[in-house]
């Protein structure tokens, strides 16, 4: 879903910037907000879905799809700020992101202690993050 939505969102962001009506900063902030708040809302709905499979799958699909906004918001920002150092900046940022990617399941497993009913507070806390 992210792959499918990244192209129209990228095109829309460039169209907004090239129109001259919106600043680069404004466009990056709007699309970054879509990319962050969309998945947060999806996690909130997922946590409150009460085992409704269709709602859970829809919430996850749309939430993950909204994550495509991050590509036109956050991911492109190092190129705007420091084009010569984009690789170094992205390397540091992605290293931190990947460390969180493998520690989060460990922490979640510790908090829930293998109990599925303990996952609801995790989803709600991720929404409030």
Secondary structure, 3 states (H helix, E strand, C coil): CHHHHHHHHHHHHHHHHHHCCCCHHHHHHHHHHHHHHHHHHHHHHHHCCCCCHHHHHHHHHHHHHHCCHHHHHHHCHHHHHCHHHHHHHHHHHHHHHHHHHHHHHHHHHHHHCCCHHHHHHHHHHHHHC
